[in-house]
Amino acid sequence: MSNRSKKVKVWVRLRPTANFAQDVIDLQPDNKTINIHCKRDEKQGVVNNQILDWSFKMDGILHNANQGVVYTTIAEDMVTQALNGYNGTLMCYGQTGAGKTFTVTGATENYKHRGIIPRALSQLYREIEERPEYAINVRISYLEIYNESMFDLLSTLPESVQAQNSNPMTVVEDENVVYVKGLSSHLAQTEEEALNFLFEGETNRAIAAHSLNQQSSRSHCIFTVCIESRSRVQSTAKYTTSKLNFVDLAGSERLGKTKSAGKTQQEAMYINKSLTFLEQTVIALADKKRDHVPYRQTKLTHCLKDSIGGTCNTFLVANIWGEMAQLEETVSTLRFATRMMCVASEPAVNEYYDPVIMVKKLEKEIRHLKGELSMHDTLTNRSLVTYDPLSEQQRYEIKQQVRRYLEGSLDEIDIINVRQIQGVFDSFKEICNQMEKDIEDKLKQKYMLVDKTDPASIAAAQKAGVNIADDGTLVGVGEADGQGFGVGVAPRSAKADQGAVAGALKRAGMKKKPKDRASPVAGKGPGSPSHSAKGQIEIPSPQTPLADKKDERDAEPTTPSSAAALPAAVSKPTERQRPSTPPLRTVAYEEFKQERGSEINRILVENKEILAAKKKSYADLARHINSTKVDIDKSREKLDALRSEREAQGFTYNEDGEAIISEEEFLEIKRLKELKTNYRTDYEELKNLKSEVQYCQKLVDQCRQKLIQEFDKWYADSFLLPSDEPQTSAAMGLGVRTGTQVSYGQVPEDEQEKFDYLQAELLQENPESAAFYKAKMRTERRKTYEAAVAQAQPALRKPGTPTMQIRTQPPTMLEVHP
């Protein structure tokens, strides 16, 4: 393996521009070398030591390359190796506006312009389907580093496990593995779910506009795909894990060119600072003599500690802007890319062993070895040897033998196996402990013993008249000899009454007992740790607390006096005011389908699903009938050819005067009859399916009409005044007119179905884009619903309830000052 293959791979991608600096930037024919020549600046004087010529050699140059070529060249092999257990990291570095985000994510408006991440996810799940012998789990996380603060871009999802008031996220290192504590990780079972997480995170990113880029990323983003692969056909405990990091770095900026000010200027300062520390880390990694690498200088380098070089497949895309005005940034980007090429990268497989499966495997091996030992003992006449754990009866017999051995009635103890030896030593230990306890009990009966470690016993002894210090040493009884013993005999007058001491000890013990006893109210043992002790955060259910709070609000009646006493910002209004401007019908329609018309909408969705299933069956059967028709035509052509051949050879007749045909022609005639029979049967079934489709379509139309009518009624009662002229959705061009039926292929009644039909047309051109468009539609629907819910909700009024209008108001009372 060459030395270049053990380094980080670097590609250069040039942003397409009409003002390409051809006189300054020279792309060599080998498609790897870039030469840059600058003109001498006459303002520097005669003595000018500035560098005018640069030559950079990379692993490849992507000039005027589309997204598909970029992905195939850079990331295709990295995704395949990730399924085999290798970590991978792809970074995009360059100045602002050079096309980093377009390279990583691409444009969601067009399927052909999708970036590296959507294409990688598509390839990942396609290869997972091609490996049925492996059980592969994929988890997605999306991290944003904005002004040196970390944010979870997927925290807005309803199923996100991150608490809103949780501690800030921190970078944690555990056995050479770096992860962000507090960052949510979501299981993605399909390509559509993974793309949904990507689009959700993209909508939450921080962007701003300046003179060089109208949608400039103001933060570093790391899209992580964690893969765990286990074999389904092998019983080994070994499994592999891998991690794919797609890093979209914020662009370096020169404040003199971007004209940033205020908040944008502060963001640019943080961006340039983190990129400077990233370059310092790369320089330290490239230097083999450096023992310390400054990973902890910034959050970005700390998060990528195990993802830059080392045992990780690392790839860098240096995005440059090939215009004369951006030449300084181009040279700076290419110099960083050159330093990145010096970082060592030797990928290694991440293999681990499952402890549960390993224990089962070892237990099976133990049973096998026991069987072999049993067979060996039988062949060597050692049938009394057993390798099972000792039973209670065997332990009792061993204990009795040890007692007789200590008493002298038994001279020897028979030893058969190792377990018996362990049982003998356990018996000796138990007997010794019992003897110590008996001796202590006898001493307590004869003498008064004071526990020096128990303050209550010392206090009771002092109260009884014993000369003992607070630390447990005797006072005034003999002299210390330096060995911790008191020498001498105490007089009889210093001896305390045993009855008084025993009574004091008893009282002290009764007072101490409740303190040592565990509280029965706590419901936990003294050794059971709480959740807070483990550092875990209990997260309430996202639905139950809301219902509980609603029940509490409903259960607490508010009197007029109490409502008046509360502040206006805290008190709950009994009746919300009607908005001055009614919301858009499209937004209100989405809200209506989720709340008031949820039941009708549910029935409509179910009918649509049934209709879609019927249409799919109809289409499948129609394709099958067309295939049968093609087979019938081919069979007829073959029969005609066989008859022509038979006529050319001459007719042959049997005794009854019937023409004799070949076996091949007979089988073909039989096959043609079967095809015709199947064709007629399938055609009859197709007609029945057509009737069912028409019936289901009629149900869907009726349900849709009912939903629109209820929506118009609800919209008029909730947002319009009686004096307003009522308008239906059909009159405003937002629905189907009353009394009309929607046929297949007609323009749908709302924007959602319009989008569905548009996607169906696009999917016919490219079937692989189904997951991409579905994930995009799912994200847009959720954002629309959140926007509708976030609006101020008007008070709902039941239909038919009269409203009070004051036409003539009393005059305003004015204060007249003398």
Helices and strands as residue ranges (DSSP letters): G 4-6, E 9-15, E 25-27, E 33-37, G 42-44, E 53-57, E 60-62, H 67-74, H 76-83, E 87-94, H 100-104, G 111-113, H 116-129, E 134-146, E 149-152, E 170-174, E 177-181, E 186-187, H 191-203, E 207-208, E 216-217, E 220-231, E 238-248, H 255-258, H 263-286, G 295-297, H 299-303, E 312-321, G 324-326, H 327-340, E 351-353, H 355-379, H 392-407, H 418-446, H 455-463, E 479-480, E 486-487, G 492-494, H 498-516, H 531-534, H 544-555, H 560-565, H 585-594, H 598-649, H 663-719, H 751-765, G 767-769, H 770-790
